[in-house]
Amino acid sequence: MTETALSARAEIADKALVRSFSYIGGKWCTADNGETFPVSDPADGAELGHVASLSAEESTAAVDAAQAAFEAWAGLLPQQRAAILRRWFELQLEHREDLARIMVLEQGKPLSEARGEIDYGAAFVEFYAEEAKRPNIEGVTSHLPDAEVELWREPVGVAALITPWNFPSAMLTRKAAAALAAGCTVVAHPSGETPFSALALAELAERAGVPAGVFNVVTGSAPTVVEPWTRDTRVRALSFTGSTNIGKLLYRQSADTVKRLVMELGGHAPVIVFKGCDLDKAVAETIKAKFATSGQDCLGANRVFVERPVYAEFCVKFTEAAKALTIGRGMDDCDLGPLMNEKAVQKQEEHVADALAKGATLACGGKRHPLGPLFFEPTVLTDVPSSALIMSEETFGPVAPITPFDTEEEVTARANDSEYGLVAYVHSHDPRRIYRLSRALQYGMVAVNRTKVTGAPIPFGGTKQSGLGREGARLGMEEFTEIKYVCRDWA
């Protein structure tokens, strides 16, 4: 079942990239009971195809395959694993346009953003293809006479990867490339709303020479597929990107088997704009931080604090920029596409209504767009009080709340007043203030006078309830390894 409506609507050149089956042990698998689930285009609700919905037993079979393949994969020379990953990277770039079009139809983001995500996701594969060749064996000065001491990093074993719908390609490659480079084998579960992107990556992994059982993609209901992995002692690491609530659930479910956990959870990013900064740049960067992926990004700006002397000017310029954003289907390569589902739209409506009821002012937007039920206008709220829900809950949509502040101490406390701690954005030209804020903000990442900070060479992750561990950089690969201490006496 490779000929779906998706391949026709997206004008896919390589039709074999559109897969409707799970990929386990090097084979494309239907569910034994024949069950499937539909995938639709959020722009118009049109059905794109049906994908296999596997059972818990079939999910466990994926772990069987990964466990069986582990010893041989971990035993390859690092250069051999690196060569396979390198080829996977090259294939992703060769099929960039097809991968981007698949993503646009199932996720809704604009085509240019989808192309950017393919480049971004492939960069992790390239990075870890290089890191795979540099396993860290560290000599340590011995504390014992006549003893030689070494620390080895060894792959933990089977790694379970659970990925979200907002970045269906990059979140999988960021996790999988690190795990595979470390010598782990993988069982992956993509979001049921965007499975085609993950299955296309599995097709390319097979072409790249990834051995059977090393990289498995299991589609179906998340509780059905993932819960057996949390209980399985053979699954030694679990990496999840998604909501904090689901992260807490997986944390509890994994406790009995004491897994290595890497979790990239919710965010509630503050943007802090000080007088004296380049205000036009601050507006432009905040627009990007708020409205990329239609606001459906854990790095998305969720609270905008502006120092009072430049507050009115910032609000006017930001509102004008928001009004200028284009809305449309992803294939139209607009600025904003549809939101993912009805629940996401309802949350925008709830946050807008609550803020207005508590005294905020609607500067623009505030309602669904005529294009369709899942389109929401870029929305700006000013004078938003701290008591508004949007100031404490992640919005995950195109609604920007702006509020003034008077002192550095005040805004630091307000920015830190959150259970989240993923990223914070600061706009200032005062080097001492930049240093103080970079230290004082309780976030895993701080961006100064810019929005784009992520990439393969940097450790991505947050503090507090925004997650555990780091993805990207050498640290991302080390999350899938254990340290073995060896003490030798040659006598």
C-alpha positions in Angstrom: 0.0 0.0 0.0 2.5 2.7 -1.2 0.2 4.5 -3.5 -1.7 6.8 -1.1 -3.4 10.2 -1.6 -0.3 11.7 0.0 2.0 10.7 -2.9 -0.4 12.2 -5.4 -1.1 15.4 -3.6 2.6 16.0 -2.7 4.0 15.2 -6.2 6.5 12.7 -4.7 9.1 11.8 -7.3 10.3 8.6 -5.4 7.0 6.9 -4.6 8.8 4.2 -2.5 9.3 6.8 0.2 5.6 6.8 1.0 5.3 3.8 3.2 2.2 2.7 5.1 3.7 -0.3 7.0 5.8 -0.5 10.1 9.5 -1.4 9.7 10.7 -4.2 12.0 13.7 -6.4 11.6 14.4 -5.2 8.1 10.9 -6.0 6.9 7.8 -3.8 6.2 5.0 -5.1 8.4 1.3 -4.8 8.6 -0.6 -5.5 11.8 -1.5 -9.1 12.2 -5.1 -8.2 12.7 -5.1 -5.8 9.7 -5.8 -2.7 11.8 -4.8 0.7 10.4 -5.3 4.3 11.4 -6.0 7.3 9.1 -3.6 10.2 8.5 -5.1 13.5 7.3 -3.9 16.8 5.9 -4.5 19.5 8.7 -5.0 22.1 6.0 -8.3 20.7 4.7 -8.9 17.4 6.6 -8.4 15.3 3.4 -7.3 11.7 4.1 -3.7 11.1 3.0 -3.7 7.4 3.7 -3.9 4.6 6.3 -0.9 3.3 8.3 -0.5 0.0 10.1 -1.6 0.1 13.8 0.5 -2.6 15.5 -0.4 -4.4 18.8 1.6 -4.6 22.0 2.9 -8.1 21.0 4.1 -6.7 17.6 5.7 -3.8 19.4 7.6 -6.3 21.6 8.7 -8.1 18.4 10.5 -4.9 17.4 12.5 -5.1 20.7 13.2 -8.7 19.9 14.7 -7.6 16.5 16.7 -4.8 18.0 18.1 -7.0 20.8 19.1 -9.7 18.2 20.9 -7.1 16.1 22.6 -5.3 19.0 25.7 -7.3 19.5 26.7 -7.3 15.8 26.0 -3.5 15.4 27.9 -2.6 18.6 30.7 -4.9 17.4 31.3 -3.0 14.2 34.3 -0.8 13.9 33.2 2.8 14.6 34.3 3.7 11.1 31.9 1.1 9.7 29.0 2.6 11.6 30.1 6.1 10.6 30.1 5.1 6.9 26.5 3.8 7.1 25.3 7.0 8.9 27.1 9.1 6.4 25.3 7.4 3.5 22.0 7.9 5.4 22.8 11.6 5.6 23.6 11.8 1.9 20.3 10.1 1.0 18.3 12.5 3.1 19.8 15.4 1.2 19.3 13.7 -2.2 15.6 13.2 -1.4 15.2 16.6 0.4 12.3 17.8 -1.7 10.3 14.6 -1.4 10.8 14.4 2.4 9.8 18.1 2.7 6.6 17.6 0.7 5.6 14.5 2.7 6.1 16.6 5.9 4.1 19.5 4.6 1.0 17.4 3.9 0.9 15.5 7.1 2.1 18.3 9.4 1.0 21.5 7.7 4.1 23.6 8.1 5.1 25.9 5.2 7.3 24.2 2.5 10.3 26.4 3.2 10.2 25.5 6.9 9.9 21.8 5.9 12.9 22.0 3.7 14.8 23.7 6.5 13.8 20.9 8.9 15.1 18.2 6.5 18.5 20.1 6.4 18.5 20.5 10.1 17.6 16.9 10.8 20.2 15.6 8.3 22.8 17.7 9.9 22.5 15.5 13.1 23.2 12.4 11.0 26.3 14.0 9.5 27.5 15.2 12.9 27.1 11.8 14.5 28.6 10.0 11.6 31.8 11.9 12.6 31.3 11.4 16.3 30.9 7.7 15.8 34.6 7.5 14.9 35.7 9.0 18.2 34.6 6.8 21.0 36.0 8.1 24.3 38.4 5.8 26.1 39.9 7.9 28.9 43.1 7.1 30.8 43.0 8.0 34.4 46.0 8.5 36.7 45.9 5.4 38.9 45.3 5.8 42.7 46.7 2.3 43.2 50.3 1.1 42.9 51.1 -1.0 39.8 47.5 -0.6 38.5 46.4 0.8 35.1 43.1 2.6 35.0 40.8 3.2 32.0 37.2 4.5 31.5 35.4 3.0 28.5 32.1 4.2 27.0 29.9 1.4 25.9 26.5 1.4 24.2 23.6 0.9 26.7 21.7 -1.5 24.4 18.3 -1.1 22.8 17.1 2.5 22.8 13.4 3.5 22.5 12.7 6.8 20.8 9.3 8.5 21.0 9.0 11.5 18.7 6.4 14.3 18.3 4.3 15.7 15.4 5.7 19.2 15.2 9.2 18.2 14.0 8.5 14.7 12.6 11.9 14.3 10.8 14.4 16.2 12.8 13.4 14.9 16.2 13.9 11.3 14.9 17.2 11.9 13.3 18.5 13.8 16.3 17.8 10.9 18.6 18.5 8.0 16.2 21.8 9.2 14.8 23.2 9.7 18.3 22.0 6.3 19.5 23.2 4.5 16.4 26.6 6.2 16.5 27.0 5.1 20.1 26.4 1.5 19.0 22.8 1.1 20.2 20.0 -0.3 18.2 16.7 1.5 18.0 12.9 1.0 18.3 11.1 4.2 17.4 7.5 5.3 17.7 6.5 8.4 15.6 3.4 10.4 16.4 0.2 9.0 14.9 -0.5 12.3 13.3 2.8 12.4 11.3 4.0 8.8 10.7 4.9 9.1 7.0 8.0 11.2 7.7 9.5 8.6 10.0 8.7 5.7 7.6 10.4 7.6 4.8 13.5 7.8 6.9 13.3 4.1 7.6 13.2 3.5 3.8 16.3 5.6 3.4 18.0 3.9 6.3 17.5 0.6 4.6 19.0 1.9 1.4 22.0 3.3 3.3 22.8 -0.2 4.6 21.6 0.0 8.1 21.4 -3.8 9.0 18.1 -5.5 9.7 16.9 -4.9 13.3 19.1 -2.0 14.0 16.6 0.7 13.2 12.9 -0.2 13.7 9.9 2.1 13.3 6.6 0.9 15.0 3.4 2.7 14.2 0.1 2.6 16.1 -1.5 3.8 19.3 1.1 5.4 21.6 0.0 3.6 24.8 -0.2 0.3 23.0 3.2 0.6 21.3 5.2 2.4 24.0 4.1 0.9 27.3 5.6 -2.5 26.6 8.9 -0.8 25.9 8.8 1.0 29.3 8.4 -2.4 31.0 10.9 -4.3 29.0 14.3 -4.7 30.7 16.0 -5.1 27.4 15.2 -1.5 26.5 17.9 0.3 28.4 17.3 3.9 27.3 14.2 5.9 26.4 14.3 9.3 24.7 11.1 11.3 24.4 10.2 14.7 23.0 6.7 15.9 23.9 4.6 17.3 26.7 5.6 17.5 30.3 2.6 15.5 31.3 3.4 12.6 29.0 7.0 12.8 30.0 6.1 12.4 33.7 4.0 9.4 32.7 6.9 7.7 30.9 9.2 8.6 33.8 6.9 6.7 36.2 6.4 3.7 33.8 10.2 3.4 33.3 11.0 3.5 37.0 10.8 -0.2 37.6 13.3 -1.0 34.9 15.6 1.9 35.8 16.1 3.1 32.3 18.4 5.9 31.1 16.0 8.7 30.3 16.4 11.7 27.9 13.4 14.0 27.9 12.8 17.2 26.0 9.5 18.4 27.4 7.5 21.6 27.4 8.7 25.1 27.2 7.5 28.6 28.2 10.1 30.8 26.7 10.4 34.4 27.9 11.5 37.2 25.5 13.1 40.1 27.4 13.5 43.4 25.5 15.5 46.2 27.1 15.6 49.8 26.1 18.8 50.6 24.2 18.7 47.4 22.1 18.2 47.4 18.4 14.4 47.5 18.6 13.7 46.7 15.0 15.9 43.6 15.3 14.2 42.6 18.6 10.8 42.8 16.8 12.0 40.8 13.9 13.6 38.1 16.0 10.6 37.9 18.3 8.3 37.4 15.3 10.5 34.5 14.3 10.6 33.1 17.9 6.8 33.3 18.2 5.4 32.3 14.8 7.8 29.7 13.4 5.9 26.4 12.8 2.7 28.4 13.5 3.8 28.8 17.1 3.9 25.0 17.6 7.4 24.8 18.9 8.7 24.2 22.4 11.2 27.0 21.7 8.4 29.3 20.8 8.3 32.7 22.5 5.4 32.4 25.0 5.8 35.6 27.1 7.2 38.9 25.8 8.5 41.3 28.4 9.4 44.8 27.2 11.0 47.6 29.2 8.4 50.4 29.7 10.3 53.2 27.9 10.1 51.3 24.6 7.0 49.3 25.3 4.5 51.3 23.2 6.8 51.5 20.2 7.6 47.7 20.4 3.9 46.8 20.5 3.1 48.9 17.5 5.9 47.5 15.4 5.3 43.9 16.5 1.6 44.2 15.8 2.3 45.5 12.3 4.7 42.7 11.6 2.2 40.1 12.8 -0.5 41.5 10.6 1.8 41.2 7.6 2.3 37.5 8.1 0.7 35.3 5.4 -1.5 32.4 6.1 -2.2 29.4 3.9 -1.6 25.8 3.0 2.0 24.6 3.5 2.5 24.0 -0.2 1.8 27.7 -0.8 4.9 28.4 1.2 3.2 31.0 3.4 4.4 32.2 6.8 1.8 30.3 8.8 0.1 27.0 8.1 -2.7 25.3 10.0 -2.5 24.1 13.5 -2.3 20.3 14.0 -5.7 19.6 15.4 -8.9 20.9 16.9 -7.6 20.7 20.4 -4.7 23.0 19.5 -7.1 25.6 18.1 -9.4 25.5 21.1 -6.4 26.2 23.4 -5.7 29.4 21.4 -9.3 30.5 21.8 -9.2 29.7 25.5 -6.0 31.6 26.1 -7.2 34.7 24.2 -10.6 34.7 25.9 -9.0 34.3 29.4 -6.5 37.1 28.8 -9.1 39.5 27.5 -11.4 38.8 30.5 -8.5 39.6 32.8 -7.8 43.0 31.2 -5.5 42.4 28.2 -6.0 44.3 24.9 -6.4 42.5 21.6 -4.1 44.3 19.1 -4.8 41.9 16.2 -6.1 38.5 15.3 -7.8 36.5 18.0 -9.9 34.1 16.0 -9.9 31.3 13.5 -9.0 32.2 9.9 -11.6 31.7 7.1 -9.2 29.3 5.3 -10.4 26.4 7.5 -11.2 25.2 11.0 -7.5 24.6 11.9 -6.2 27.9 10.8 -5.8 30.6 13.5 -4.9 34.2 12.9 -1.6 35.5 14.1 -2.6 37.2 17.4 -1.1 39.9 19.5 -2.3 40.6 23.1 -0.9 43.6 24.9 -0.9 44.6 28.6 -1.4 40.9 29.6 -1.5 40.5 33.3 0.5 37.8 35.1 -2.7 36.1 36.2 -3.7 35.2 32.6 -3.4 31.5 31.7 -1.1 32.3 28.8 1.5 33.7 31.2 1.8 30.3 33.0 0.7 27.7 30.4 2.4 26.8 27.1 0.3 28.1 24.3 1.8 26.1 21.4 0.2 28.4 18.8 0.3 31.8 17.1 -0.8 34.0 20.1 1.8 36.4 21.5 1.2 38.1 24.9 3.2 41.3 25.6 3.6 43.0 28.9 5.8 45.8 30.3 8.4 45.7 33.0 10.3 48.4 34.9 13.5 46.8 36.4 16.0 44.1 35.6 15.3 42.4 38.9 11.6 42.4 38.3 11.7 40.9 34.9 14.3 38.3 35.9 11.9 37.1 38.7 8.9 37.1 36.4 10.8 35.2 33.7 12.0 32.5 36.2 8.5 32.2 37.7 7.7 29.1 35.7 7.9 25.3 36.1 9.6 25.3 32.6 13.2 26.1 31.8 14.0 25.3 28.2 15.1 28.6 26.5 15.1 32.3 27.2 15.6 35.2 24.7 17.3 38.5 25.8 17.7 41.6 23.7 20.2 44.2 25.1 23.4 45.9 24.1 24.7 46.2 27.7 27.4 43.6 28.1 27.2 43.6 31.9 23.4 43.1 31.7 23.8 40.3 29.2 26.2 38.5 31.5 23.9 39.0 34.5 20.8 37.8 32.7 22.7 34.8 31.1 23.7 33.8 34.7 20.4 34.5 36.4 17.9 33.0 34.0 17.0 29.5 35.0 17.0 28.0 31.5 19.0 25.4 29.8 19.6 27.7 26.8 19.8 31.5 26.6 19.7 33.3 23.2 21.0 36.9 23.1 19.9 39.3 20.4 18.9 36.4 18.1 16.4 33.5 17.9 18.3 30.7 16.1 20.6 28.9 18.5 20.0 25.2 17.9 22.1 22.8 15.8 23.9 19.5 15.8 27.1 20.7 17.6 25.3 22.2 20.7 23.7 20.4 23.6 19.9 21.0 23.4 17.9 20.7 26.6 16.3 22.4 29.6 16.1 22.6 33.3 13.2 22.1 35.8 10.2 20.4 34.1 11.5 21.1 30.6 13.4 17.8 30.6 16.3 15.6 31.4 19.6 15.2 29.6 20.8 16.7 26.4 20.4 16.1 22.7 23.0 17.1 20.1 26.7 17.6 20.6 28.9 14.9 22.0 26.7 14.9 25.1 23.8 13.6 23.0 25.8 10.5 22.0 27.0 10.0 25.6 23.4 9.8 26.8 23.2 6.4 25.0 26.4 5.0 26.7 27.5 3.6 30.0 30.9 4.2 31.6 32.8 1.0 32.3 35.8 1.4 34.7 38.7 -1.1 34.1 41.5 -1.5 36.6 44.3 -3.7 35.4 47.4 -5.2 37.0 49.8 -6.7 34.4 51.9 -8.6 37.0 
